[in-house]
Amino acid sequence: MFIRGKTKKIRKKKHVKTKESLEILKASFYPVYDDVEKSKSRKQKNKQSKKEQKDWNEKNSKEYFFEKAHCNFDTTDYVWHTTFSDEHRPSTVEEAERIFRNLMISINRYRRKIGLERARYMAVIEFGDSGKIHWHILMDGDLHRDILETFWKKGTSNVDRLQQDEEGIRKLCKYMLKDPKGKKRYKCSRGNLEEPPAPTINDNKFTKREMIKMATNPPTKEEIGRWYPGYTLTKFDIKVDDVYGGVYMNIEMRRYVKNENIIYKDVGKVSK
C-alpha cells in the first residue's frame, strides 16, 4: 500500500475583469492498495449500503458543480433567482425547462444584437412537493442586471452580484443544490464554460506511517502552510475510515492571484 496525493488549483482564468482572483487549492491523500489488499477492500466495499454509495455520488456531484462554478464565475458576475406566479406556474419540470430554454433564446438574441457572445450560465431548477418551481442561475455579468431582470415575465426576478468569502461561492452553490422534497436538476450553457482542472498526482509526499501519525496528532495550521507556501488554510480534515481501515486527509487552501489580462466591461479592451 502507498499514499496517493491529488492536488488541483481552481480559479477563474477567462473573461476576467478583476485585478485579483481567488484561487482555491484542494489536496487529498488516500491509500492505494496492492492486489491482496484490494481483494479485502472489495469485500468490505460490497458491505457498503446503497444509501452510502448514493450519498458519496451526490457529494462528488455537488463538489464538481462548485468547482465548475468557481472556474467560471466571480464577483463581476451574477446570481439570478426567478419564481413563477400562480398564473404562470408550470405543471411539470419539463415545461419549466422549456420556459427556461425560451428565456435563454431571448437573452442570446438580444446579446447578439448588441455585439455580445452567448451567455455563460449554470442553472439549477428546484421543484418542491408544494408545486412551486424556482430557477437559481449563475450568469456572466456582461449585461446590466436591470436589463437582465426584464427578460423574466413569469413571476419575480432578482439579480444580484456574486459575493465571495474565503471559500469562494461554495455557500451559494450549496444553497442552489440544497435537497428539496422534490426533484433537482441543473443545466449549463454549452461550449463556453471552463471545466475544472485535472488533479496533479503525487505519490511521494507522505508515507503510510506519517499518515497514521497525523491521524492521532494532526498537523498545525503553520505546518500545513509550510507544505503549500503562499496559501492560507481554509479547511482541513483527517480520519481513519471504519470500512476500509485507511487514513484519508483533505486540505483546502486559498490565495489571491494577480491577473495579467483584465477585460474592461465597458469597452471590451484588454489591459496588460
Backbone as numpy.savetxt, mean C-alpha at the origin, in Angstrom:
# Nx Ny Nz CAx CAy CAz Cx Cy Cz
19.35 -25.37 7.73 18.51 -24.17 7.73 19.38 -22.92 7.73
18.94 -21.90 7.01 19.61 -20.60 7.07 18.56 -19.50 7.13
19.02 -18.30 7.44 18.11 -17.16 7.58 18.15 -16.32 6.31
17.00 -16.18 5.69 16.89 -15.34 4.48 16.40 -13.96 4.86
17.02 -12.97 4.27 16.58 -11.59 4.46 16.06 -11.00 3.16
14.98 -10.27 3.24 14.42 -9.56 2.08 14.25 -8.10 2.44
14.74 -7.23 1.58 14.66 -5.79 1.83 14.11 -5.09 0.60
13.20 -4.16 0.81 12.71 -3.34 -0.30 12.55 -1.90 0.15
12.79 -0.98 -0.78 12.65 0.45 -0.51 11.52 0.99 -1.38
10.56 1.63 -0.73 9.34 2.05 -1.42 9.17 3.55 -1.33
9.03 4.21 -2.46 8.69 5.63 -2.49 8.19 6.00 -3.88
7.56 7.13 -3.97 7.08 7.64 -5.25 8.26 8.21 -6.02
8.45 7.75 -7.26 9.59 8.20 -8.06 9.17 8.91 -9.35
7.92 8.73 -9.77 7.44 9.38 -10.99 6.34 10.38 -10.65
6.17 11.36 -11.53 5.15 12.40 -11.33 5.36 13.11 -9.99
6.62 13.34 -9.65 6.95 13.92 -8.34 6.87 15.44 -8.40
6.22 16.03 -7.39 6.07 17.49 -7.32 6.57 18.05 -6.00
7.14 17.21 -5.16 7.65 17.64 -3.86 9.18 17.60 -3.85
9.78 18.44 -3.02 11.24 18.48 -2.93 11.80 17.22 -2.29
11.02 16.61 -1.41 11.44 15.39 -0.73 10.32 14.36 -0.75
10.70 13.10 -0.79 9.72 12.01 -0.73 10.03 11.10 0.44
8.98 10.62 1.09 9.14 9.68 2.18 9.45 8.30 1.61
10.62 7.78 1.95 11.01 6.43 1.53 10.84 5.48 2.70
10.16 4.39 2.46 9.95 3.37 3.49 10.79 2.15 3.15
11.61 1.74 4.10 12.42 0.53 3.95 11.78 -0.58 4.76
11.52 -1.70 4.11 10.93 -2.86 4.78 11.90 -4.03 4.69
12.22 -4.60 5.83 13.13 -5.74 5.88 12.47 -6.87 6.65
12.56 -8.08 6.12 12.02 -9.25 6.81 13.06 -10.36 6.79
13.11 -11.11 7.88 14.06 -12.20 8.03 13.31 -13.43 8.52
13.57 -14.56 7.88 12.83 -15.77 8.20 13.67 -17.00 7.86
13.36 -18.16 8.46 14.16 -19.37 8.21 13.81 -20.02 6.87
14.84 -20.54 6.21 14.67 -21.36 5.01 15.22 -22.74 5.35
14.41 -23.77 5.18 14.75 -25.10 5.65 15.36 -25.97 4.56
16.14 -26.99 4.98 16.63 -27.99 4.04 15.52 -29.00 3.77
15.80 -30.03 2.96 14.75 -30.95 2.51 14.09 -31.69 3.67
14.89 -32.14 4.64 14.33 -32.87 5.78 13.44 -31.96 6.61
13.94 -30.74 6.86 13.17 -29.79 7.65 11.91 -29.35 6.91
12.03 -29.26 5.57 10.87 -28.88 4.77 9.75 -29.90 4.93
10.12 -31.19 4.97 9.12 -32.24 5.12 8.37 -32.10 6.44
9.12 -31.82 7.50 8.49 -31.61 8.81 7.62 -30.36 8.79
8.15 -29.32 8.17 7.42 -28.06 8.12 6.12 -28.20 7.34
6.18 -29.03 6.27 5.00 -29.23 5.44 3.89 -29.93 6.24
4.27 -30.88 7.06 3.28 -31.57 7.89 2.63 -30.61 8.87
3.47 -29.72 9.43 2.93 -28.73 10.35 2.02 -27.75 9.63
2.43 -27.40 8.39 1.65 -26.44 7.62 0.27 -26.99 7.28
0.20 -28.33 7.05 -1.08 -28.94 6.73 -2.08 -28.84 7.86
-1.55 -28.63 9.07 -2.41 -28.49 10.24 -2.99 -27.08 10.33
-2.41 -26.18 9.55 -2.87 -24.80 9.60 -4.31 -24.72 9.09
-5.14 -24.03 9.80 -6.55 -23.94 9.44 -6.75 -23.08 8.20
-7.87 -23.30 7.53 -8.20 -22.50 6.36 -8.35 -21.03 6.73
-8.86 -20.77 7.92 -9.02 -19.39 8.37 -7.66 -18.70 8.51
-6.67 -19.42 9.08 -5.34 -18.84 9.23 -4.73 -18.52 7.87
-4.91 -19.45 6.91 -4.39 -19.22 5.57 -5.10 -18.04 4.91
-6.41 -17.96 5.10 -7.17 -16.84 4.55 -6.71 -15.52 5.14
-6.48 -15.50 6.46 -6.00 -14.29 7.13 -4.63 -13.88 6.60
-3.77 -14.87 6.36 -2.43 -14.60 5.84 -2.51 -14.01 4.44
-3.34 -14.60 3.58 -3.49 -14.10 2.22 -4.06 -12.68 2.21
-5.02 -12.44 3.10 -5.63 -11.12 3.18 -4.62 -10.08 3.65
-3.79 -10.45 4.61 -2.76 -9.55 5.10 -1.79 -9.17 3.99
-1.36 -10.17 3.20 -0.45 -9.90 2.09 -1.10 -9.02 1.03
-2.38 -9.25 0.76 -3.10 -8.45 -0.23 -3.18 -6.99 0.20
-3.47 -6.76 1.48 -3.56 -5.40 1.99 -2.20 -4.71 1.98
-1.15 -5.48 2.27 0.19 -4.91 2.27 0.61 -4.52 0.85
0.25 -5.35 -0.12 0.52 -5.02 -1.52 -0.21 -3.74 -1.93
-1.45 -3.61 -1.50 -2.23 -2.39 -1.82 -1.52 -1.17 -1.26
-1.06 -1.25 -0.01 -0.36 -0.11 0.60 0.93 0.21 -0.14
1.72 -0.81 -0.45 2.99 -0.58 -1.14 2.76 0.08 -2.50
1.79 -0.40 -3.22 1.49 0.18 -4.54 1.01 1.61 -4.40
0.18 1.87 -3.39 -0.31 3.23 -3.16 0.85 4.16 -2.82
1.78 3.70 -1.99 2.90 4.55 -1.57 3.85 4.82 -2.74
3.90 3.91 -3.70 4.75 4.10 -4.88 4.17 5.11 -5.87
2.89 5.42 -5.73 2.21 6.22 -6.75 1.55 7.49 -6.26
1.37 7.64 -4.95 0.65 8.81 -4.44 1.36 9.40 -3.23
1.31 10.74 -3.15 1.89 11.43 -2.00 1.01 12.62 -1.63
1.57 13.57 -0.90 0.77 14.69 -0.38 0.34 15.68 -1.45
0.78 15.51 -2.69 0.30 16.36 -3.78 -0.91 15.74 -4.48
-1.29 14.55 -4.04 -2.41 13.83 -4.65 -3.62 13.83 -3.73
-4.68 13.15 -4.16 -5.96 13.25 -3.46 -6.46 11.90 -2.94
-7.33 12.00 -1.93 -8.24 10.91 -1.59 -9.65 11.44 -1.81
-10.45 10.68 -2.52 -11.78 11.12 -2.94 -12.81 10.12 -2.40
-13.72 10.61 -1.57 -14.78 9.76 -1.01 -16.11 10.14 -1.65
-16.80 9.17 -2.19 -18.11 9.42 -2.81 -19.15 8.48 -2.22
-20.38 8.97 -2.14 -21.50 8.14 -1.68 -22.64 8.24 -2.69
-23.60 7.35 -2.56 -24.79 7.37 -3.40 -25.98 7.86 -2.58
-26.73 8.78 -3.15 -28.00 9.17 -2.52 -29.01 8.05 -2.75
-30.12 8.10 -2.02 -31.12 7.03 -2.12 -31.64 6.86 -3.54
-31.83 7.96 -4.24 -32.41 7.88 -5.58 -31.42 7.31 -6.61
-30.11 7.40 -6.31 -29.11 6.91 -7.26 -28.42 5.64 -6.79
-28.86 5.10 -5.68 -28.15 3.96 -5.10 -28.28 2.73 -5.99
-27.16 2.14 -6.41 -27.21 0.92 -7.23 -27.60 -0.27 -6.38
-28.20 -1.24 -7.01 -28.67 -2.42 -6.28 -27.62 -3.51 -6.21
-26.59 -3.42 -7.06 -25.54 -4.44 -7.08 -24.17 -3.78 -7.18
-23.15 -4.53 -6.81 -21.77 -4.06 -6.95 -21.45 -3.83 -8.42
-21.94 -4.72 -9.28 -21.66 -4.60 -10.71 -22.19 -3.29 -11.28
-23.37 -2.89 -10.83 -23.93 -1.62 -11.28 -23.09 -0.45 -10.78
-22.62 -0.55 -9.53 -21.76 0.50 -8.98 -20.45 0.60 -9.75
-19.92 -0.54 -10.18 -18.68 -0.53 -10.96 -18.91 0.08 -12.34
-20.07 -0.18 -12.93 -20.39 0.43 -14.22 -20.46 1.95 -14.09
-21.07 2.42 -13.01 -21.15 3.87 -12.76 -19.75 4.45 -12.60
-18.88 3.71 -11.90 -17.51 4.19 -11.71 -16.77 4.25 -13.04
-16.93 3.24 -13.89 -16.28 3.26 -15.20 -16.71 4.48 -16.00
-17.99 4.77 -15.98 -18.50 5.94 -16.71 -17.94 7.24 -16.12
-17.78 7.26 -14.80 -17.18 8.42 -14.14 -15.77 8.66 -14.66
-14.97 7.60 -14.73 -13.59 7.75 -15.18 -13.51 8.10 -16.66
-14.45 7.60 -17.45 -14.50 7.97 -18.87 -14.72 9.48 -19.00
-15.64 10.02 -18.22 -15.93 11.46 -18.26 -14.72 12.27 -17.82
-14.08 11.83 -16.74 -12.91 12.56 -16.23 -11.78 12.53 -17.24
-11.51 11.37 -17.82 -10.41 11.27 -18.78 -10.70 12.02 -20.07
-11.96 12.08 -20.45 -12.33 12.88 -21.63 -12.02 14.36 -21.38
-12.36 14.83 -20.19 -12.06 16.23 -19.83 -10.55 16.46 -19.75
-9.83 15.51 -19.19 -8.38 15.65 -19.07 -7.72 15.74 -20.44
-8.16 14.91 -21.37 -7.61 14.98 -22.73 -7.84 16.35 -23.34
-9.01 16.89 -23.09 -9.38 18.18 -23.67 -8.45 19.29 -23.20
-7.96 19.20 -21.95 -7.08 20.25 -21.42 -5.61 19.84 -21.42
-5.31 18.72 -22.10 -3.91 18.34 -22.29 -3.29 17.51 -21.18
-4.10 16.86 -20.36 -3.58 16.00 -19.30 -3.66 14.53 -19.70
-2.74 13.74 -19.16 -2.78 12.30 -19.39 -3.94 11.67 -18.62
-4.20 10.40 -18.89 -5.25 9.68 -18.17 -5.00 9.72 -16.67
-6.07 9.70 -15.91 -5.97 9.75 -14.45 -5.29 8.49 -13.92
-4.49 8.69 -12.90 -3.90 7.58 -12.14 -4.74 7.41 -10.87
-5.22 6.20 -10.64 -6.08 6.01 -9.47 -6.01 4.59 -8.94
-6.39 4.45 -7.68 -6.66 3.17 -7.03 -7.97 3.36 -6.28
-8.98 2.60 -6.62 -10.32 2.83 -6.09 -10.84 1.58 -5.38
-11.43 1.80 -4.21 -11.98 0.70 -3.41 -13.48 0.90 -3.28
-14.23 -0.15 -3.54 -15.67 -0.10 -3.35 -16.03 -0.79 -2.04
-16.86 -0.12 -1.27 -17.33 -0.68 -0.01 -18.83 -0.92 -0.12
-19.21 -2.16 0.07 -20.60 -2.56 -0.11 -21.06 -3.25 1.17
-21.83 -2.57 1.98 -22.26 -3.11 3.27 -23.61 -3.77 3.21
-23.95 -4.48 4.30 -25.24 -5.18 4.38 -26.42 -4.21 4.35
-26.18 -2.98 4.78 -27.26 -1.99 4.81 -27.66 -1.54 3.41
-26.86 -1.90 2.43 -27.15 -1.50 1.06 -26.44 -0.25 0.62
-25.76 0.43 1.56 -25.06 1.65 1.21 -23.71 1.33 0.57
-23.45 2.00 -0.53 -22.21 1.78 -1.28 -21.38 3.05 -1.26
-20.08 2.90 -1.04 -19.17 4.04 -1.06 -18.00 3.71 -1.98
-17.46 4.75 -2.59 -16.19 4.62 -3.30 -15.14 5.44 -2.55
-13.98 4.84 -2.32 -12.83 5.54 -1.76 -11.73 5.48 -2.82
-11.28 6.65 -3.28 -10.42 6.70 -4.46 -9.15 7.49 -4.16
-7.99 6.87 -4.42 -6.73 7.60 -4.46 -6.53 8.06 -5.89
-6.27 9.36 -6.09 -6.15 9.88 -7.45 -5.07 10.95 -7.51
-4.43 11.02 -8.67 -3.39 12.03 -8.85 -3.98 13.43 -8.68
-3.13 14.38 -8.33 -3.58 15.74 -8.04 -3.49 16.71 -9.19
-3.51 16.21 -10.43 -3.33 17.10 -11.58 -4.53 18.00 -11.84
-5.72 17.56 -11.48 -6.91 18.40 -11.60 -7.18 19.09 -10.26
-7.70 20.30 -10.31 -8.09 20.96 -9.06 -9.23 20.17 -8.43
-9.20 20.04 -7.12 -10.20 19.19 -6.46 -11.62 19.72 -6.59
-11.78 21.04 -6.71 -13.13 21.58 -6.91 -13.71 21.11 -8.23
-12.86 21.02 -9.24 -13.31 20.52 -10.55 -13.64 19.04 -10.45
-12.77 18.30 -9.77 -12.95 16.85 -9.65 -14.28 16.51 -8.98
-14.61 17.25 -7.94 -15.85 16.96 -7.21 -17.10 17.12 -8.07
-17.04 17.99 -9.07 -18.23 18.24 -9.89 -18.59 17.06 -10.79
-17.65 16.14 -10.98 -17.93 15.00 -11.86 -18.83 13.96 -11.20
-18.91 13.98 -9.87 -19.76 13.00 -9.18 -21.13 13.61 -8.93
-22.15 13.02 -9.55 -23.51 13.58 -9.48 -24.51 12.59 -8.87
-24.00 11.57 -8.19 -24.87 10.53 -7.65 -25.07 10.63 -6.14
-24.45 11.62 -5.51 -24.53 11.73 -4.05 -23.46 12.69 -3.55
-22.98 12.48 -2.34 -21.96 13.38 -1.79 -20.60 13.08 -2.39
-19.77 14.13 -2.46 -18.44 14.02 -3.05 -17.47 14.87 -2.24
-16.40 14.27 -1.77 -15.45 14.99 -0.94 -14.02 14.62 -1.33
-13.26 15.61 -1.81 -11.88 15.40 -2.23 -10.95 16.13 -1.26
-9.96 15.42 -0.73 -8.99 16.02 0.19 -7.57 15.70 -0.25
-6.65 16.58 0.13 -5.24 16.28 -0.08 -4.84 15.11 0.81
-3.97 14.26 0.29 -3.48 13.16 1.10 -2.60 13.68 2.23
-2.73 13.08 3.38 -1.90 13.42 4.54 -1.04 12.20 4.89
0.23 12.46 5.19 1.15 11.38 5.55 1.61 11.52 6.99
1.88 10.38 7.62 2.60 10.39 8.89 3.87 9.57 8.68
4.47 9.09 9.75 5.73 8.36 9.62 5.57 7.04 8.86
4.35 6.56 8.72 4.09 5.35 7.95 3.51 5.66 6.57
3.64 6.89 6.13 3.07 7.27 4.84 1.56 7.34 4.92
0.87 6.68 3.99 -0.60 6.69 3.98 -1.16 5.32 4.40
-0.42 4.62 5.24 -0.85 3.29 5.67 -2.21 3.32 6.37
-2.40 4.29 7.27 -3.66 4.36 8.02 -4.85 4.56 7.08
-4.65 5.41 6.06 -5.72 5.63 5.09 -6.01 4.35 4.31
-4.96 3.66 3.88 -5.16 2.42 3.14 -5.88 1.39 4.01
-5.53 1.35 5.28 -6.20 0.43 6.20 -7.68 0.77 6.31
-7.98 2.06 6.36 -9.38 2.50 6.42 -10.11 2.12 5.13
-9.47 2.34 4.00 -10.10 2.02 2.72 -10.39 0.53 2.59
-9.53 -0.29 3.17 -9.66 -1.74 3.05 -10.23 -2.38 4.30
-10.87 -1.58 5.14 -11.43 -2.14 6.37 -12.45 -3.22 6.01
-12.67 -4.13 6.91 -13.53 -5.28 6.64 -14.99 -4.96 6.93
-15.79 -4.75 5.93 -17.22 -4.52 6.16 -17.95 -5.84 6.25
-19.25 -5.76 6.44 -20.06 -6.98 6.51 -20.55 -7.38 5.12
-20.02 -6.74 4.13 -20.43 -7.07 2.78 -19.23 -7.41 1.92
-19.18 -6.88 0.71 -18.12 -7.19 -0.22 -17.13 -6.03 -0.29
-15.91 -6.36 -0.65 -14.90 -5.32 -0.79 -14.08 -5.64 -2.03
-14.00 -4.71 -2.94 -13.21 -4.88 -4.16 -12.45 -3.59 -4.43
-11.34 -3.71 -5.16 -10.67 -2.48 -5.59 -10.18 -2.65 -7.02
-10.02 -1.52 -7.69 -9.57 -1.51 -9.07 -8.59 -0.36 -9.26
-7.72 -0.51 -10.25 -6.66 0.47 -10.50 -6.68 0.90 -11.96
-6.20 2.10 -12.21 -6.02 2.53 -13.59 -4.96 1.65 -14.24
-5.11 1.40 -15.51 -4.23 0.46 -16.21 -3.10 1.18 -16.94
-1.90 0.62 -16.80 -0.78 1.07 -17.61 -0.07 2.32 -17.15
-0.52 2.96 -16.06 0.14 4.20 -15.64 0.48 4.24 -14.15
0.47 3.07 -13.51 0.86 2.99 -12.10 2.13 2.17 -11.97
2.98 2.57 -11.03 4.21 1.84 -10.75 3.92 0.67 -9.82
4.58 -0.45 -10.09 4.47 -1.60 -9.19 5.49 -1.48 -8.06
5.20 -2.02 -6.88 6.20 -2.02 -5.81 7.46 -2.74 -6.26
8.63 -2.30 -5.80 9.88 -2.92 -6.24 10.03 -4.34 -5.71
10.76 -5.16 -6.46 11.07 -6.51 -5.98 12.08 -6.41 -4.84
11.99 -7.29 -3.85 12.92 -7.20 -2.72 14.33 -7.64 -3.09
15.31 -7.10 -2.39 16.70 -7.54 -2.48 16.91 -8.68 -1.49
17.53 -9.76 -1.95 17.74 -10.94 -1.11 19.11 -10.87 -0.45
19.16 -11.16 0.86 20.41 -11.22 1.60 20.34 -12.40 2.57
21.15 -13.43 2.29 21.12 -14.64 3.12 22.25 -14.69 4.14
22.97 -13.60 4.31 24.15 -13.63 5.17 24.13 -12.61 6.30
23.03 -11.92 6.48 23.02 -10.85 7.48 22.97 -11.39 8.91
22.15 -12.43 9.14 22.02 -13.00 10.48 22.09 -14.53 10.41
22.61 -15.13 11.48 22.63 -16.58 11.61 21.44 -17.03 12.44
21.20 -18.34 12.42 20.12 -18.91 13.23 20.35 -18.60 14.71
21.60 -18.73 15.16 21.92 -18.46 16.56 21.62 -17.01 16.93
21.98 -16.09 16.03 21.74 -14.67 16.29 20.24 -14.36 16.35
19.47 -15.00 15.49 18.02 -14.77 15.48 17.39 -15.27 16.78
17.81 -16.44 17.23 17.28 -16.99 18.49 17.62 -16.07 19.65
18.84 -15.56 19.64 19.27 -14.65 20.71 18.44 -13.37 20.70
18.18 -12.83 19.51 17.40 -11.59 19.41 15.94 -11.79 19.79
15.45 -13.03 19.63 14.06 -13.31 19.99 13.84 -13.17 21.50
14.88 -13.47 22.28 14.77 -13.35 23.74 15.33 -12.03 24.25
16.22 -11.42 23.48 16.83 -10.15 23.87 16.82 -9.22 22.65
15.68 -8.60 22.35 15.53 -7.81 21.12 16.56 -6.68 21.02
16.98 -6.36 19.80 17.92 -5.25 19.60 17.29 -3.92 19.94
18.11 -2.95 20.32 17.61 -1.62 20.64 17.37 -0.83 19.36
16.70 0.29 19.50 16.45 1.18 18.37 17.76 1.65 17.77
18.75 1.91 18.63 20.06 2.39 18.16 20.78 1.29 17.37
20.68 0.05 17.84 21.33 -1.06 17.13 20.72 -1.25 15.75
19.40 -1.20 15.69 18.72 -1.36 14.39 19.10 -0.21 13.46
19.23 1.00 14.02 19.63 2.15 13.22 21.00 1.97 12.60
21.90 1.28 13.29 23.24 1.04 12.73 23.20 0.03 11.59
22.19 -0.83 11.57 22.06 -1.76 10.45 21.68 -1.03 9.16
20.92 0.06 9.32 20.42 0.82 8.16 20.72 2.30 8.36
21.96 2.71 8.12 22.36 4.11 8.36 21.51 5.09 7.55
21.15 6.19 8.17 20.36 7.22 7.49 18.87 7.05 7.65
18.43 5.92 8.20 17.00 5.65 8.38 16.63 5.74 9.85
15.35 6.01 10.10 14.79 6.04 11.45 13.81 4.89 11.61
13.87 4.22 12.75 13.00 3.07 12.98 11.54 3.50 13.12
10.67 2.80 12.41 9.23 3.03 12.49 8.53 1.89 13.23
8.83 0.66 12.82 8.19 -0.51 13.45 9.18 -1.67 13.52
9.03 -2.48 14.55 9.89 -3.66 14.70 9.11 -4.75 15.44
9.23 -5.99 14.96 8.69 -7.11 15.72 9.51 -8.36 15.42
9.63 -9.20 16.41 10.34 -10.47 16.25 9.60 -11.51 17.09
9.44 -12.70 16.54 8.69 -13.72 17.27 9.13 -15.11 16.84
8.87 -16.07 17.71 9.08 -17.48 17.41 7.74 -18.07 17.02
7.66 -18.61 15.81 6.41 -19.15 15.32 6.08 -20.47 16.00
4.89 -20.56 16.58 4.48 -21.76 17.30 4.26 -22.95 16.38
3.92 -22.68 15.12 3.63 -23.77 14.18 4.90 -24.32 13.57
5.77 -23.42 13.09 6.96 -23.85 12.36 8.22 -23.89 13.23
8.21 -23.16 14.36 9.35 -23.19 15.25 10.48 -22.27 14.88
10.35 -21.50 13.80 11.41 -20.60 13.38 11.23 -19.21 13.97
12.29 -18.41 13.87 12.25 -17.02 14.34 12.02 -16.11 13.14
11.07 -15.21 13.28 10.70 -14.29 12.20 10.85 -12.86 12.70
11.50 -12.03 11.90 11.73 -10.64 12.30 11.34 -9.70 11.16
10.61 -8.65 11.50 10.19 -7.64 10.53 10.59 -6.25 11.02
11.14 -5.48 10.11 11.61 -4.13 10.43 11.07 -3.16 9.39
10.63 -2.00 9.85 10.23 -0.94 8.94 10.94 0.35 9.34
11.65 0.95 8.38 12.41 2.17 8.62 11.89 3.26 7.69
12.34 4.49 7.93 11.91 5.59 7.07 13.01 6.64 6.95
12.97 7.37 5.85 13.83 8.53 5.66 13.22 9.39 4.56
13.66 10.63 4.47 13.21 11.51 3.39 14.33 11.63 2.37
13.96 11.45 1.10 14.92 11.48 0.01 14.66 12.71 -0.85
15.70 13.47 -1.14 15.55 14.65 -1.99 15.30 14.22 -3.43
14.37 14.89 -4.08 14.04 14.58 -5.46 14.86 15.44 -6.40
15.42 14.80 -7.41 16.25 15.52 -8.38 15.39 16.26 -9.40
14.31 15.64 -9.81 13.43 16.25 -10.82 12.06 16.51 -10.21
11.67 17.77 -10.22 10.38 18.15 -9.66 9.50 18.71 -10.77
8.31 18.15 -10.93 7.38 18.62 -11.95 6.52 19.73 -11.36
6.56 20.90 -11.98 5.70 21.99 -11.54 4.32 21.81 -12.14
3.33 21.75 -11.26 1.97 21.43 -11.69 1.41 22.47 -12.65
1.71 23.76 -12.39 1.04 24.80 -13.17 1.58 24.93 -14.58
2.87 24.66 -14.80 3.43 24.82 -16.13 3.92 23.52 -16.74
4.00 22.46 -15.93 4.42 21.17 -16.44 5.89 21.06 -16.74
6.69 22.02 -16.27 8.12 21.97 -16.52 8.82 21.17 -15.43
10.04 20.75 -15.74 10.82 19.97 -14.79 11.98 20.81 -14.29
12.14 20.84 -12.96 13.24 21.57 -12.34 14.33 20.59 -11.95
15.57 20.92 -12.27 16.71 20.06 -11.94 17.60 20.75 -10.93
